[in-house]
Structures are given as structure tokens and as C-alpha cells.
Amino acid sequence: MVLDGWTDPDEAPSWDLDPLCPGGPGGSAFHERLAAVTERLRELVARAEAAGGLADDADVWSSVHTDLDALHPEMGELGTFAHCAASANSRSAAARAAEAAMDDLRLLAKRVHVAISAAFDAAEDDAFEAFVARPELVASAPMQRHDRAGRAFRLAPALERLRTEMEREALLGWGRLYDQLSGQLEADLTVGGETRRVSVAQLAAMRADPEPEVRSASFAATETAWRSARDICAHTLTQITGQRLAMNDRLGVDELASSLHDNRVERRTLDAMWAAAEAARPGLVRYLAAKGRLLGTDGLAWHDLDAPVGAGRNVTWGTATRWIGEAFAGFDPKLTRFAREALDGRWIDAAPAAGRRPGGFCADAPKTDQSRIFLTFTGSIDNATTLAHELGHAYHNRVLAKEPPARQHITSATAETASTFAEAVFRDQLLARADDPGFRLFVLEQQLSAATAFLMDIPHRFAIERKLYALRREGVMEADQLDELAVACQREAYAGALATWNPTFWSSKLHFYIASFGFYNWPYTFGYLFSGAIHARARDAGSEGLALLEDVLLRTGWQGTEDLAGEALGVDLGDPAFWVSVVRPLDAMVDEFEALANQR
């Protein structure tokens, strides 16, 4: 679908953070609002920690709960503002200080949660059910029941309070160290005889460059940069993993238990989900071999995984946004209007610059009913796909904004539903209009590259993280050990299909260093497959497709994942056949890709 009047500049934009908080992270507005929220939270902490049992002080606990919910929009707004400021300019001391201040604020809020959870744990069943049945708490009852079910992950109340305090000095501190390091890390890039200094974020954005020399040189520079920080990264990962291991041992749970609980996913679902990766592997190995032949290399190198093939090309920012708008319009015009709102409202920061953190994200700004999107745009179709992905996250935020705060507790697993759905819409629309064989080959490769990322790369990340715990139990983790671990997991996940590997992956992947929770990997595969199933249903539903998607998205804020899938889609997530059915269309894509590749 061609869009009339859709114009954006060729250059990637910077965002406007003033609607969230004017004056910057060092300004008076941020600090005044931070002080006001801090004061209200301290009052809530005092009230909660002085309250009696749930049965005796039900009115107090109800007011604590509703008052904490009322603070979430302001806390979310300030947190997004600080994180965005620090991500765009990691060299800003004011931005880093604002981000650290928000960590402290979250820990204060966590003290209130600790007190609430302790009251839930101590209450008799009838007292608890009477409490959640109160009219003002009905909307939050599902999440309160989930909270009570998580008592296995909590220490005694006094120790839980100490744990919360210590996280600021331990886990969160190590995570901030990594963020600061990654945002400032640079390396010399030599291409065409010219050398320039670039950030690792800019290097990462070159993975899909059409020029082999650029891909090879950027990968070499990336390795050089991360090797210069390998000992710091190994020590940081040792501390993060060690603290989690010690806590798991104290609680008597394994390393996956809390991740599954937090995501409201049963272990049998995770086990069943990996069956899809196994089923897809032979076809993806065929795809990787065909891609290597197309590139004229003796086997596919790691740095060529994202290399474009076929009649692909770099695109301007304006072209990328128009393609996304047209793709969204092909599914439902409401998505297109939303994307236009984000672009016109300057929600997006994508201009390459020194001091930017690597990676991309979408952060909710609930008070203004907006989002902010961060990525580094260098003109690849992969960058355009990332933009579509992050706009999907933003749409998810908009849908959940209709719900009360108590029903906006989205999990990491279901957080990828709308984003990966938006990716699929973008890629499918490109494929549908790809009449030229060269362009069709290019778009098919984009589809299969995404499948490889979710069904090979993510399983390899998951395997690395699981094995970190066994390695940490043996002692301090050394960089050489971690290099060997990364390569071993890559060989297994990719079935030996690549000619070269990436030993520094463990240091360069932010997700291993997220302090607030572990295993930020398998939810991506979950989101890819789950949204794939929803996308197929939505296409069959025609004009009702968006309504089906929004029904699922609304449920992600409060419902258990298995119940959500059963009620909204009528499927059993514990059945491997469901997951395998989602990847079956990949075989036909690989067949067509091989046929087109053989014609060139």
C-alpha cells in the first residue's frame, strides 16, 4: 500500500525528552519530581513496615497497595527519562547520576513490595482471599495471587529487606559498571586504507553492511575492543552470577526457577518450546550453507551471518519509515497512524554518535502515554526491521495504557509479542511485493536470518547462561574459560554450520549483564514463536486481526501465560506440537531460498 504525504528526512533523528521531563537529567524539574516521589515512597515504606497482619490491618494494606499503584506512572516516566538520557550519552555524568538515583528509587519501592509480600505470605488462606476480594483490589487480584505463589523465592522479611539494600551495592552496581564501560568502549576501524575511531554501538550496526570489507573489519575491531575489556567483563560476570547462585542455593531453587516464575511461564512450556528450535535446525543449516555459497566463501563466517544477499541495498531513514508505514497499513491502518504519531512526536533516537550505548530498546513513558525508542541507524534493512520491532513494543505500551497499573505487569516473555508481530508484518509485506527474483531472495534471507537469530542464536545464549552457573560454582570465571564456553555453545546451537565463531560474544552481549533479572534470552524465542502463531491467526481473521492481537496484549499485563494462550487462542503451550507447527513454514522458505540462490 502506497502512503500519500508520508515524508521523513533522509538522516536518522534524535528524540525529544522534554515532554517527559524538561531541563535534562541535571535540571531542577527532574530533581524536584524525584524528591517528591522519594518522599511519598518513604511514607509508604513507614506505613507498610509498621502495619500488622493482613486480617487485622486490611484497610492499611489496601491503601498501601493502591497508593503504590498510583505512583507507578510517575516512577515509570522518570525512569524512562533517566535511562534514555544515559543511553544516548553515556559520558554524561548527570545522566549517569540520574539513572543511579532511579535505581535507588526502585529499591525504595521494592521495600514496599517486600512488606506487602511478607504480609501475603503470613496470612491464612481465608484472610488473603477476603483481602483480594475487596472492590478496590479486584483488578489486582490475579497479580496478588501470583505474588503469593512466589514465596519460594523470598527470604524471611528482615533478610529480604537486607537483600534489597545490598542489591544497590552489588548487582545494580556491577550492571551500571558494564553499562558505563560498553557506552564508552571504542576501537579503530580501518576500511579502504582509512582508519577512524568508532564506538562499539556503531560497529555493531555494521554487521549487515553490504560490503564484505566493512563487515570483516568491523567484526575485527569489535573483537579488539572487547578483548581490551575482557578481564573487567569476566570479573563483572563472576560477581553477578555468583550473587545469584548464592541466593538460589539459599532458597533451594535452580537458576531457571525465578525466571520462569517472573514470566508466568511453566517449565513444561519452556521445554516444549525448545522442540521448535530442534525441528527447525536442519532447514536452517541448509539455509546457512546456501548463504555461504552465495557470498562465495568457504563456509559462512560469523561476521557474515547478517550479510545481505540478493538485490538488497542500504536505505535512508525516510525510506525505512515509509516501508514500515506501508507494511503496517497492509495489516491495519491503526498501526500506521500510531507509527506516524511516534515519528512526528520525536519519540525515536537513532542518529549514530560517539558515547551511545550499544543495542536498542523501547521504554514506556506511562504518564504522557508515549514511548521512547533507541537504536543506532546506519541504513541497513536490519536497522529498519529493528525500528519496526521497537514500534511494536511502543504499540504494546499504548494498548496496556488502557488498563489500571495493577494490570500492566507485562513479562519479558510476552513483552516480545507485539514487537515480533510487527517485525513479521514488516517482513511479510516486503515479501508479498517482491516480484524481482533478486529482491525476493533478499527479503527471504531477511526472514530466514530472523529465524536463525531466534532458533539458533538465542538457544546458544541460553546455553551460555545456564553453564555460567556451573562454571561459577567451580570458582572465579576467567576470560579464556568464557571464550571457550561461548564457542562450544555456538558450535552446538548452529550444528557446526559456520566456518568461524565469536569467542568474545559473552563480553559484548548486554543481556548477560542486566542486573535486575537473569535469562533475558529465552523470552525472545518465546515471543518469536508465540507471535508467529498469533500472526497466522490474525491474517486468517482479516479485519478482526488487530482486535485479536489487542485482546492478547491486554491479557499480557496480568494473566498466566498458559491461561492466556488457552483462553485467547485455544492452544496448549505445554504441547511441543504447537511450537513445531509454528516453524513448519520455514522449510518452504528454505526451499525457495535455495532455488533462487542456485539461479545466481
C-alpha positions in Angstrom: 0.0 0.0 0.0 1.4 3.4 -1.1 1.1 6.2 1.5 0.4 9.7 0.3 2.1 12.5 2.1 4.4 10.3 4.1 7.7 12.1 4.3 10.6 11.9 6.7 14.2 13.2 6.3 17.0 11.0 5.0 19.0 11.4 8.2 18.1 9.5 11.4 16.6 11.7 14.1 17.3 12.5 17.7 14.4 12.3 20.2 12.8 14.9 22.4 12.9 14.1 26.1 11.4 17.4 27.2 7.8 16.1 27.2 8.9 13.5 29.8 10.9 16.0 31.9 12.2 19.4 30.7 15.6 20.6 31.6 17.7 17.5 31.2 18.9 15.0 33.8 20.8 17.7 35.7 17.9 20.1 35.7 15.7 21.2 38.6 12.5 19.6 37.2 13.9 16.1 37.4 15.3 16.5 40.9 12.2 18.1 42.3 10.0 15.3 40.9 12.4 12.7 42.1 12.4 14.2 45.6 8.6 14.3 45.7 8.3 10.6 44.7 11.0 9.7 47.1 9.2 11.4 50.0 5.9 9.6 49.1 7.7 6.3 48.9 9.4 6.7 52.2 6.0 7.4 53.8 4.7 4.2 52.2 7.7 2.2 53.5 7.0 3.5 57.0 3.3 2.7 56.8 3.9 -0.7 55.3 6.6 -1.8 57.7 4.5 -0.6 60.7 1.3 -2.4 59.7 0.1 -5.5 61.4 -1.2 -8.7 59.7 -3.4 -8.7 56.6 -6.5 -9.7 58.5 -6.0 -7.1 61.3 -4.9 -4.2 59.1 -6.6 -4.8 55.8 -7.5 -1.2 55.3 -3.9 -0.1 55.8 -2.6 -2.7 53.4 -5.3 -1.8 50.8 -4.3 1.9 51.0 -0.6 1.0 50.7 -1.3 -1.1 47.6 -3.4 1.5 45.9 -1.1 4.4 46.8 1.9 2.4 45.4 0.0 1.7 42.2 -0.8 5.5 41.9 3.0 6.2 41.9 3.9 3.9 39.1 3.2 6.3 36.2 5.5 9.0 37.7 8.2 6.5 38.5 8.0 5.0 35.1 8.2 8.4 33.4 11.3 9.4 35.4 12.9 6.0 35.0 12.5 6.1 31.2 13.8 9.7 31.1 16.9 8.9 33.0 17.6 5.7 31.1 17.2 7.4 27.7 19.4 10.3 28.7 22.2 7.9 29.8 21.8 5.6 26.8 22.1 8.5 24.2 25.1 10.0 26.1 26.8 7.6 28.4 29.6 10.1 29.0 27.2 12.5 30.8 27.8 12.4 34.5 24.4 14.0 35.1 22.6 11.3 33.1 24.5 8.5 34.9 23.7 10.1 38.2 20.0 10.3 37.3 20.0 6.6 36.3 21.6 5.7 39.6 19.1 7.8 41.5 16.3 5.9 39.8 17.9 2.6 40.8 17.7 3.8 44.4 14.1 4.9 44.0 13.2 1.4 42.7 14.9 -0.2 45.7 12.7 2.0 47.9 9.6 0.9 46.1 10.9 -2.7 46.4 10.9 -2.3 50.2 7.2 -1.6 50.0 6.7 -4.7 47.8 8.8 -6.8 50.3 6.5 -5.7 53.1 3.3 -6.5 51.1 4.7 -9.9 50.1 5.6 -10.7 53.7 2.0 -9.9 54.8 0.7 -12.1 52.0 3.0 -14.9 53.0 2.0 -14.8 56.7 -1.8 -14.6 56.0 -4.1 -17.5 56.3 -5.8 -18.5 53.0 -9.2 -17.2 54.0 -7.8 -13.8 55.1 -5.8 -13.5 51.9 -8.9 -14.3 49.7 -11.0 -11.9 51.7 -8.4 -9.2 51.1 -8.1 -9.6 47.3 -11.9 -9.7 47.0 -12.2 -6.1 48.2 -13.8 -4.0 45.5 -10.8 -1.6 45.2 -8.4 -4.6 44.7 -10.4 -6.8 42.3 -8.3 -5.7 39.3 -5.1 -6.6 41.0 -6.2 -9.9 42.4 -4.5 -12.1 39.7 -1.1 -10.4 40.3 -1.5 -10.6 44.0 -2.2 -14.3 43.8 0.9 -14.7 41.6 2.9 -12.7 44.2 1.8 -15.0 47.0 2.7 -18.0 44.9 6.3 -16.7 44.7 7.0 -17.2 48.4 9.6 -19.8 47.5 11.8 -17.0 46.1 11.8 -14.9 49.3 13.8 -14.9 52.4 12.5 -14.1 55.9 11.2 -10.5 55.9 14.2 -9.0 57.7 16.6 -10.8 55.4 14.6 -9.8 52.4 14.9 -6.1 53.4 18.6 -6.5 53.8 18.8 -8.3 50.4 17.0 -5.3 48.8 19.5 -2.9 50.4 22.5 -4.9 49.3 21.4 -5.1 45.7 22.2 -1.5 45.3 25.9 -2.1 46.2 26.2 -5.4 44.4 24.1 -6.4 41.5 23.0 -3.0 40.4 26.5 -1.6 40.8 28.0 -4.2 38.6 25.3 -3.7 36.0 26.0 0.1 36.0 29.7 -0.6 35.6 29.1 -2.6 32.5 26.7 0.0 31.1 29.3 2.7 31.5 32.1 0.5 30.0 30.1 -0.5 27.0 28.9 3.0 26.3 32.5 4.4 26.3 34.3 1.5 24.5 35.8 2.3 21.1 38.1 0.8 18.6 40.0 1.8 15.4 38.2 0.8 12.2 40.2 0.5 9.1 38.3 0.3 5.8 39.7 1.2 2.3 43.0 2.3 3.8 41.4 4.9 6.1 41.3 4.5 9.9 38.8 6.1 12.2 37.8 5.7 15.9 34.2 4.4 16.4 32.1 3.2 19.3 31.1 -0.4 19.7 27.5 0.6 19.1 28.4 1.9 15.7 30.5 -1.2 15.0 27.5 -3.4 15.9 25.3 -1.6 13.4 27.7 -2.5 10.6 27.0 -6.2 10.9 24.6 -6.0 8.0 26.7 -3.7 5.8 26.6 -4.9 2.1 30.4 -4.5 1.8 32.4 -7.6 2.9 35.4 -5.5 3.9 33.2 -3.4 6.2 31.7 -6.5 7.9 35.1 -8.1 8.4 36.8 -5.0 9.6 34.0 -4.1 12.0 34.0 -7.6 13.5 37.8 -7.5 14.0 37.5 -4.0 15.6 34.7 -5.2 17.8 36.8 -8.2 19.0 39.7 -5.9 19.7 37.5 -3.5 21.7 36.0 -6.2 23.8 39.3 -8.0 24.3 40.7 -4.8 25.8 37.9 -5.1 28.5 37.7 -8.9 28.8 39.1 -9.1 32.4 36.8 -6.4 33.7 33.8 -8.2 31.9 34.8 -11.6 33.3 35.1 -10.2 36.8 31.7 -8.4 36.5 30.0 -11.6 35.2 31.6 -13.6 38.0 30.1 -11.2 40.6 26.6 -11.1 39.0 26.4 -14.8 38.6 27.9 -15.5 42.0 25.4 -13.4 43.8 22.5 -15.1 42.0 24.0 -18.5 42.6 24.4 -17.9 46.4 20.8 -16.7 46.6 19.4 -19.6 44.6 21.3 -22.0 46.9 19.9 -20.3 50.0 16.4 -20.6 48.6 16.8 -24.1 47.4 15.9 -23.4 43.7 17.7 -23.7 40.4 18.9 -20.9 38.2 15.8 -21.0 36.0 13.1 -21.1 38.6 12.8 -17.4 39.3 12.9 -16.5 35.5 10.0 -18.9 34.9 8.0 -17.5 37.8 8.6 -13.9 36.9 7.5 -14.6 33.3 4.4 -16.5 34.5 5.5 -19.5 32.3 5.6 -23.2 33.4 8.8 -25.2 32.9 7.0 -27.7 30.7 6.2 -24.8 28.3 9.8 -23.8 28.1 10.9 -27.4 27.5 8.2 -27.8 24.8 9.2 -24.5 23.1 12.8 -25.8 22.5 11.3 -28.6 20.4 10.7 -26.0 17.7 14.3 -25.0 17.6 15.3 -28.6 17.2 12.8 -29.1 14.4 13.9 -26.0 12.6 17.7 -26.7 12.8 18.1 -29.0 9.7 16.4 -26.5 7.5 18.3 -23.5 8.9 21.6 -25.4 8.4 20.7 -25.7 4.7 20.0 -22.0 4.6 23.3 -21.1 6.1 25.2 -23.3 3.6 23.3 -21.7 0.7 24.1 -18.3 2.0 27.8 -19.1 2.3 27.8 -20.2 -1.4 26.0 -17.0 -2.4 28.7 -15.0 -0.7 31.4 -17.0 -2.4 33.0 -18.0 0.9 34.4 -21.4 2.1 31.6 -21.8 4.7 29.7 -18.9 6.3 31.7 -16.8 8.8 30.2 -15.5 12.0 30.7 -11.9 10.8 28.6 -12.7 7.7 25.5 -14.0 9.5 23.8 -10.7 8.9 25.2 -10.0 5.5 22.6 -9.0 2.9 22.2 -11.1 -0.2 20.2 -10.7 -3.3 19.2 -7.2 -4.6 19.4 -5.6 -1.2 20.7 -2.1 -0.5 21.1 0.4 2.2 18.2 2.7 2.7 17.7 6.2 4.1 15.8 6.9 7.2 12.9 8.3 5.2 12.7 5.2 3.0 12.8 2.9 6.1 10.0 4.7 7.8 7.9 4.7 4.6 8.3 1.0 4.1 7.3 0.4 7.7 4.3 2.6 7.3 3.2 0.8 4.1 3.7 -2.6 5.7 1.6 -1.6 8.8 -1.1 -0.2 6.6 -1.3 -3.5 4.8 -2.3 -5.1 8.1 -4.3 -2.3 9.8 -4.3 1.5 9.3 -4.4 2.0 13.0 -0.8 0.7 13.3 0.3 3.2 10.6 -1.3 6.1 12.4 0.4 5.1 15.6 3.8 4.9 13.8 3.2 8.3 12.4 2.4 9.7 15.9 5.8 8.3 17.1 7.7 9.8 14.3 6.0 13.2 14.5 6.3 13.3 18.2 10.1 12.7 18.1 9.9 9.5 20.2 12.9 8.0 18.4 16.7 8.5 18.8 18.6 6.8 16.0 21.4 9.1 14.9 24.9 7.5 15.2 27.2 9.3 17.6 30.0 8.7 20.0 29.1 7.8 23.5 26.0 5.9 22.6 25.3 2.6 24.3 25.1 -0.4 22.0 21.8 -2.1 21.3 18.2 -0.9 21.0 15.2 -0.7 23.2 11.7 0.8 23.7 10.9 2.4 27.0 7.4 3.2 28.2 6.5 6.7 29.3 3.2 6.0 31.0 2.3 9.4 32.4 2.4 11.1 28.9 1.1 7.9 27.2 4.1 7.9 25.0 7.2 5.7 24.5 10.8 6.3 23.6 12.7 4.2 21.1 16.5 3.9 20.9 18.6 2.3 18.1 21.6 3.2 16.0 20.5 3.6 12.4 23.2 3.2 9.7 21.0 2.4 6.8 20.6 -1.4 6.7 17.3 -3.2 6.2 18.2 -4.9 9.5 18.1 -1.4 11.1 14.6 -0.8 9.6 13.5 -4.2 10.9 14.7 -3.2 14.4 12.7 0.0 14.1 9.5 -2.0 13.2 10.3 -4.2 16.2 10.6 -1.3 18.6 7.4 0.4 17.3 5.7 -2.9 18.1 6.8 -2.6 21.7 5.5 1.0 21.7 2.1 -0.1 20.4 2.0 -2.8 23.2 2.6 0.0 25.7 -0.3 2.0 24.2 -2.7 -0.9 24.4 -1.8 -1.6 28.0 -2.2 2.1 28.9 -6.0 1.4 28.8 -5.6 -0.9 31.9 -5.1 0.1 35.5 -1.5 -0.1 36.8 -2.3 -3.4 38.5 -2.9 -5.0 35.1 0.1 -3.6 33.3 2.6 -6.2 34.7 3.9 -7.4 31.4 6.6 -10.1 31.5 9.7 -10.4 29.4 8.3 -13.4 27.5 5.1 -11.7 26.5 6.8 -8.3 26.1 8.1 -9.6 22.7 4.7 -10.4 21.4 3.8 -7.2 19.7 7.3 -6.3 18.7 8.0 -9.6 16.9 4.5 -9.4 15.4 5.4 -6.0 14.0 8.6 -7.5 12.6 6.6 -10.3 10.9 4.1 -7.8 9.4 7.0 -5.7 8.0 8.8 -8.7 6.5 5.7 -10.3 5.1 4.7 -7.2 3.3 8.1 -6.9 1.8 8.0 -10.5 0.6 4.5 -10.0 -0.8 5.6 -7.2 -3.2 9.0 -8.7 -4.1 8.4 -9.6 -7.8 12.0 -9.3 -8.8 13.9 -12.5 -8.1 16.9 -10.6 -6.6 14.7 -8.6 -4.2 12.7 -11.7 -3.3 15.9 -13.5 -2.5 16.9 -10.5 -0.3 13.6 -10.5 1.6 13.6 -14.3 2.1 17.0 -14.0 3.5 15.8 -11.4 6.0 13.1 -13.8 7.1 15.5 -16.7 7.5 18.1 -14.6 9.2 15.5 -13.7 11.8 14.6 -17.4 12.3 18.3 -18.2 12.7 18.6 -15.5 15.4 15.6 -16.8 17.4 16.1 -20.5 16.9 19.9 -20.8 16.9 21.4 -17.6 18.4 19.0 -17.4 21.3 19.4 -21.1 22.3 23.2 -20.5 22.2 22.8 -17.5 24.6 20.5 -19.6 26.8 23.1 -22.4 26.9 25.9 -20.0 27.8 23.9 -18.5 30.7 22.9 -21.9 32.1 26.5 -23.1 32.0 27.8 -19.9 33.7 26.3 -21.2 37.0 28.2 -24.5 36.8 31.3 -22.6 35.9 30.9 -20.1 38.7 30.3 -22.9 41.2 33.9 -24.1 40.4 35.4 -20.6 41.2 36.2 -17.3 39.6 35.5 -17.2 35.9 38.4 -16.3 33.7 38.1 -14.7 30.3 39.8 -17.7 28.5 37.2 -20.1 30.0 34.4 -17.8 28.9 35.8 -17.7 25.4 35.8 -21.5 25.2 32.3 -21.7 26.6 30.9 -19.3 24.1 32.4 -21.1 21.1 31.3 -24.5 22.4 27.7 -23.3 22.8 27.8 -21.7 19.3 29.0 -25.0 17.7 26.2 -26.9 19.3 23.4 -24.4 18.6 24.5 -23.8 15.0 25.2 -27.6 14.4 28.7 -26.8 13.3 27.4 -24.9 10.3 29.7 -21.9 10.5 33.3 -21.5 9.4 34.3 -19.2 12.2 32.9 -18.4 15.7 32.7 -15.4 18.1 34.7 -16.1 21.3 34.1 -12.6 22.7 30.3 -12.9 22.5 30.0 -13.3 26.3 31.5 -9.9 26.9 29.7 -8.0 24.2 26.2 -9.2 24.9 24.4 -6.7 27.2 21.8 -9.3 28.2 24.2 -11.3 30.4 24.8 -8.2 32.5 21.3 -7.0 33.2 21.3 -6.7 36.9 17.6 -6.8 37.7 17.0 -10.3 36.3 18.6 -13.2 34.5 17.9 -15.2 31.4 16.9 -12.3 29.2 17.2 -14.7 26.2 14.6 -17.4 26.0 11.8 -14.9 26.2 12.9 -13.7 22.7 12.4 -17.2 21.2 9.1 -17.4 23.1 7.9 -14.1 21.7 9.0 -15.0 18.1 7.1 -18.3 18.1 4.1 -17.1 20.1 3.7 -14.0 18.0 4.1 -16.2 14.9 1.1 -18.2 15.9 -0.8 -15.0 16.6 0.2 -13.5 13.3 -1.1 -16.6 11.4 -4.4 -16.3 13.3 -4.6 -12.6 12.7 -4.1 -13.0 9.0 -6.9 -15.5 8.8 -9.1 -13.2 10.9 -8.9 -10.4 8.3 -10.4 -7.2 9.5 -10.7 -8.7 13.0 -6.9 -9.4 13.2 -6.0 -6.3 15.2 -8.7 -7.0 17.7 -7.4 -10.5 18.2 -3.9 -9.1 18.8 -5.1 -6.4 21.2 -7.0 -9.0 23.2 -3.8 -11.0 23.7 -1.8 -7.8 24.5 -4.3 -6.7 27.1 -4.0 -10.1 28.8 -0.2 -10.0 28.9 -0.4 -7.4 31.8 -1.9 -9.8 34.3 -2.7 -13.3 33.1 -0.6 -16.5 33.4 0.8 -17.3 30.0 -0.7 -20.8 29.7 -4.1 -19.5 30.7 -3.7 -16.6 28.2 -2.9 -19.0 25.3 -5.7 -21.3 26.2 -8.4 -18.7 26.5 -7.4 -16.4 23.7 -6.1 -18.9 21.2 -7.3 -22.3 22.4 -3.8 -23.9 22.4 -1.8 -25.8 25.0 1.7 -24.3 25.4 3.0 -27.5 27.0 2.4 -29.4 23.8 5.6 -29.5 21.6 3.4 -30.0 18.5 2.0 -26.4 18.9 5.5 -24.9 18.8 6.7 -27.1 16.0 3.7 -26.2 13.9 4.8 -22.5 14.0 8.2 -23.3 12.4 7.0 -25.6 9.7 6.6 -22.8 7.1 10.3 -22.2 7.3 11.0 -25.4 5.3 9.2 -23.9 2.3 11.1 -20.7 2.7 14.5 -22.5 2.7 13.5 -24.5 -0.4 12.7 -21.3 -2.3 15.8 -19.6 -1.0 18.0 -22.4 -2.2 16.3 -22.4 -5.6 16.8 -18.7 -6.1 20.4 -18.9 -4.8 21.1 -21.7 -7.3 20.0 -19.4 -10.1 22.6 -16.7 -9.4 
